[in-house]
Amino acid sequence: MHRGDCAALLAPVENGGMQLLAAPTFLINGSLSVRIKRGSSEVFVFKKDELPATPARLKELELFRAELLGILELPVTQ
């Protein structure tokens, strides 16, 4: 699932619903990135492409994560 440049991997759970498989991250060129420490800063990386982990991006990612977790915690209706 993704919204804007934020993305998360979800998997089905028994009795319906979904669960988060890995921490949400950013898409780089349409692919999931990995957040790593590079020197004294952090970046999101996919292959040779990097995206600085700026305070604005980290805030956007946290808001996406919080909203997604809120949705995943909603009761499943049948």
Buried (B, 14 or more C-beta within 10 A) or exposed (E): EBEEBBBBEBEEEEEEEBEBEEEBBBBBEEEBBEBEEEEEEBBBBBEEEBBEBEEEBEEBBEEBBEEBEEEBEEEEEE
